[in-house]
Amino acid sequence: LALNPWDVVLCISGTIISCENAIVVVVIFYTPAFRAPMFLLIGSLATADLLAGVGLILHFAFVYFIPSEAVSLLTVGLLVGSFTASVCSLLAITIDRYLSLYNALTYYSERTVTRTYIMLMLTWGASICHGLLPVLGWNCLAEPSACSVVRPLTKSHLVLLSASLLAVLAAMLQLYVQICRIVCRHAHQIAVQRHFLASSHYGTSTRKGIATPAVILGTLASCWLPFAIYGLLGDCSSPALYTYATLLPATYNSLLNPVIYAFRNREIQKVLWAVCCGCISPSPPFRSRSPSDV
């Protein structure tokens, strides 16, 4: 096959995504202090994005060096499953963040750990099922007219994935609206107690509480919405250029997730600095203040 520049860019993006998320996975896995529910969810997100990056690399390698329909189904299944796990992990993190604020007094309990494991099982169970569907026969190899803008996924399968993505976005939007209300209410109560109601402290606290959800939702929507909408409207006759132009920003979400959820976290920053300074197995005695800091 003639080398497609878009495929090269996707492969390079996959390499960067894999390196970024591999760092997060290794740090969380080898640091005993990172066993709290919030870090388990961040680890799930990083693992999903790591698999997505590896899937992009393998897809490029198999398309140009070992062309095979069977292998193509496997790599597409890996990409579908990993991207699904990534988006579902984002939803799980949002749910955890909301509950940590709504039930702040009871958050650090066995009930929270149990709930986290249930969310992880549901996330990866649904993702594995979605990833296996093309491999188990829900593909358009035997009927090219049924193909979607992403071959070999069928049009109905891509519509299901796009609709699920839009539903996740809507759920996250609703949860972050509730989070902003809780943050504003808490900031108002603190301002009243400290007699700062008329000062700039209340406004600063409120802006900080709203800025993070805005960045998270804005990033997710700008990365995935174009592909989700195109997946609903496009078909097998649509130009491949449009598919690449909407799929590439979607992969950037996996590139930005470590920056938003991991590298901004102060505890993870401490471990990374310790590793850079030569401490091979750091285990700092800390406990995160709140998942809302993630």
C-alpha positions in Angstrom: 0.0 0.0 0.0 1.1 3.6 -0.6 2.0 5.2 2.6 -0.8 7.4 3.9 0.4 10.5 5.8 -2.7 10.4 8.0 -1.7 6.9 9.1 1.8 8.1 9.9 0.4 10.9 12.1 -1.9 8.4 13.9 1.1 6.1 14.5 3.2 8.9 15.9 0.3 10.0 18.1 -0.1 6.4 19.3 3.6 6.4 20.2 3.4 9.6 22.3 0.1 8.4 23.9 1.7 5.0 24.9 4.8 6.7 26.4 2.8 9.2 28.4 0.3 6.7 29.8 3.0 4.1 30.5 4.6 6.5 32.9 1.3 7.0 34.7 0.6 3.3 34.9 4.1 2.5 36.2 3.9 5.2 38.8 0.5 4.2 40.1 1.3 0.4 40.0 4.7 0.7 41.8 3.7 3.2 44.4 2.0 1.5 47.4 0.4 4.9 48.5 -1.6 5.0 45.3 -4.3 2.4 46.3 -7.0 4.9 47.0 -10.2 4.7 44.8 -9.4 7.9 42.9 -5.9 6.6 41.9 -7.4 3.2 40.8 -9.7 5.1 38.4 -6.8 7.2 37.1 -4.9 4.0 36.6 -7.9 2.5 34.7 -7.9 5.6 32.5 -4.2 5.5 31.9 -4.3 1.8 31.1 -7.1 2.3 28.6 -5.3 5.1 26.9 -2.1 3.1 26.9 -3.9 0.2 25.1 -5.3 2.8 22.6 -1.8 4.1 21.8 -0.5 0.5 21.3 -3.5 -0.2 19.1 -2.7 2.7 16.9 0.8 1.5 16.5 -0.2 -2.1 15.8 -2.8 -1.0 13.3 -0.2 0.9 11.3 2.2 -2.0 11.5 -0.3 -4.6 10.4 -1.8 -2.5 7.6 1.5 -1.8 5.9 3.6 -4.8 6.9 1.3 -7.7 7.6 -1.9 -7.0 5.7 -4.6 -9.4 6.9 -8.4 -9.1 7.5 -8.2 -11.2 10.6 -5.4 -9.1 12.1 -7.3 -6.0 11.1 -10.3 -7.1 13.1 -8.1 -7.7 16.1 -6.5 -4.3 16.0 -9.9 -2.5 15.4 -11.4 -4.5 18.3 -8.5 -3.4 20.5 -9.0 0.2 19.5 -12.8 0.1 20.0 -12.4 -1.6 23.4 -9.6 0.7 24.6 -11.3 4.0 23.5 -14.6 2.8 25.1 -12.7 2.0 28.3 -11.1 5.5 28.2 -14.4 7.3 27.9 -16.1 5.1 30.5 -13.2 5.7 32.9 -13.7 9.4 32.5 -17.4 9.0 33.4 -16.3 6.8 36.4 -13.9 9.5 37.6 -16.7 12.1 37.3 -19.1 10.0 39.3 -16.4 9.5 42.0 -15.6 13.2 42.1 -19.3 14.1 42.5 -19.8 11.5 45.3 -16.7 12.7 47.1 -18.2 16.2 47.3 -21.8 15.1 47.9 -20.9 12.5 50.6 -17.6 14.1 51.8 -17.9 12.7 55.4 -18.4 9.1 54.3 -16.1 9.0 51.3 -13.2 7.3 52.9 -14.9 4.0 53.7 -15.1 0.4 52.5 -18.3 1.3 50.7 -16.4 3.7 48.4 -13.8 1.0 47.6 -16.6 -1.5 46.8 -18.3 1.1 44.6 -15.0 1.8 42.8 -14.4 -1.9 42.0 -18.0 -2.2 40.7 -17.4 0.8 38.4 -14.2 -0.7 37.1 -15.8 -4.0 36.4 -18.7 -2.4 34.5 -16.3 -0.1 32.6 -14.0 -2.9 31.4 -16.8 -5.4 30.9 -18.7 -3.1 28.6 -15.4 -2.1 26.8 -14.4 -5.8 26.2 -17.8 -6.6 24.9 -17.7 -3.6 22.4 -14.2 -4.6 21.4 -15.1 -8.3 20.8 -18.1 -7.5 18.6 -16.2 -6.9 15.3 -14.0 -10.0 16.0 -17.1 -12.2 16.7 -18.8 -11.3 13.4 -20.4 -7.9 13.7 -18.3 -6.4 10.9 -18.8 -5.5 7.2 -16.2 -7.7 5.6 -18.8 -9.9 3.9 -21.1 -7.0 3.0 -19.1 -3.8 2.1 -22.3 -1.8 1.6 -23.0 -2.1 5.4 -19.6 -0.5 6.3 -19.4 2.7 8.3 -16.9 5.5 7.9 -14.5 3.3 9.9 -14.0 0.0 8.2 -14.6 -2.8 9.1 -17.2 -1.5 11.6 -20.8 -1.7 10.5 -22.9 1.4 10.3 -25.1 0.2 13.1 -22.2 -0.6 15.4 -20.6 2.9 14.9 -24.0 4.5 15.5 -24.3 2.6 18.8 -20.8 3.7 19.8 -21.5 7.4 18.8 -24.8 7.4 20.6 -23.2 5.9 23.7 -20.5 8.6 23.6 -23.1 11.3 23.4 -24.9 9.8 26.3 -21.7 9.8 28.4 -21.1 13.4 27.5 -24.6 14.3 28.6 -24.2 12.4 31.9 -20.8 14.1 32.6 -22.3 17.5 31.8 -25.1 16.9 34.3 -22.7 15.7 37.0 -20.4 18.6 36.5 -23.3 21.0 36.8 -24.1 19.5 40.1 -20.4 19.6 41.1 -20.3 23.3 40.3 -23.4 23.9 42.4 -21.8 22.1 45.4 -18.5 24.0 45.0 -20.3 27.3 44.8 -22.4 26.5 47.9 -19.3 25.4 49.9 -17.4 28.5 48.8 -20.3 30.7 49.9 -20.6 29.0 53.3 -16.8 29.4 53.9 -17.0 33.0 52.8 -19.8 33.7 55.2 -18.1 32.0 58.1 -14.9 33.9 57.5 -16.7 37.2 56.7 -15.4 37.2 53.2 -18.7 37.5 51.5 -18.0 40.9 50.1 -14.4 40.2 49.2 -12.7 38.6 46.2 -12.2 35.4 48.1 -15.6 34.0 47.3 -15.3 34.9 43.6 -11.8 33.4 43.4 -12.9 30.1 45.0 -15.9 29.8 42.7 -13.9 30.5 39.6 -11.4 27.8 40.6 -14.2 25.3 41.3 -15.8 25.9 37.9 -12.6 26.2 35.8 -11.6 22.5 36.2 -14.9 21.1 35.0 -15.0 23.5 32.1 -11.5 22.4 31.0 -12.4 18.7 31.3 -15.7 18.9 29.5 -14.4 21.3 26.9 -11.4 19.0 26.1 -13.6 15.8 25.9 -16.3 17.5 23.8 -13.8 19.2 21.4 -11.9 15.9 20.9 -14.8 13.4 20.5 -17.9 15.4 19.3 -16.7 15.8 15.7 -16.1 12.0 15.4 -19.4 11.1 17.2 -21.5 13.4 14.9 -19.7 12.2 11.8 -20.2 8.6 12.9 -23.9 9.2 13.0 -24.2 11.1 9.7 -21.5 9.5 7.5 -21.6 6.2 5.6 -19.3 4.0 3.5 -19.4 6.4 0.6 -18.1 9.3 2.6 -14.5 10.5 1.8 -11.8 8.9 4.0 -10.3 12.4 4.5 -13.3 13.3 6.8 -12.8 10.1 8.8 -9.1 10.9 9.5 -9.9 14.6 10.2 -12.4 13.7 12.9 -10.6 10.6 14.2 -7.2 12.3 14.8 -8.7 14.9 17.4 -10.4 12.0 19.1 -7.0 10.3 19.7 -5.7 13.5 21.2 -8.1 13.0 24.1 -5.9 10.1 25.2 -2.9 12.3 24.8 -4.3 15.0 27.0 -5.8 12.8 29.7 -2.5 12.2 31.5 -1.9 15.9 31.7 -5.4 16.7 33.0 -5.9 13.8 35.4 -2.4 12.6 36.4 0.4 15.1 35.9 -1.6 17.9 37.6 -2.1 15.8 40.7 0.3 17.0 43.5 0.9 13.5 44.9 1.8 12.1 41.5 4.0 15.1 40.9 5.9 14.4 44.1 6.5 10.8 43.0 7.7 11.8 39.6 10.1 14.3 41.1 11.4 11.7 43.5 12.0 9.2 40.6 13.8 11.9 38.6 16.0 12.6 41.6 17.0 9.0 41.9 14.5 7.4 44.3 13.6 4.2 42.6 10.7 3.0 44.8 9.2 6.0 46.5 6.4 5.4 49.0 5.5 8.8 50.5 3.2 8.7 53.6 0.4 10.8 52.3 -3.3 10.7 51.8 -4.9 12.8 49.1 -7.1 15.6 50.4 -9.9 15.0 47.9 -10.6 13.3 44.6 -11.9 16.7 43.5 -8.3 17.8 43.2 -7.7 15.3 40.4 
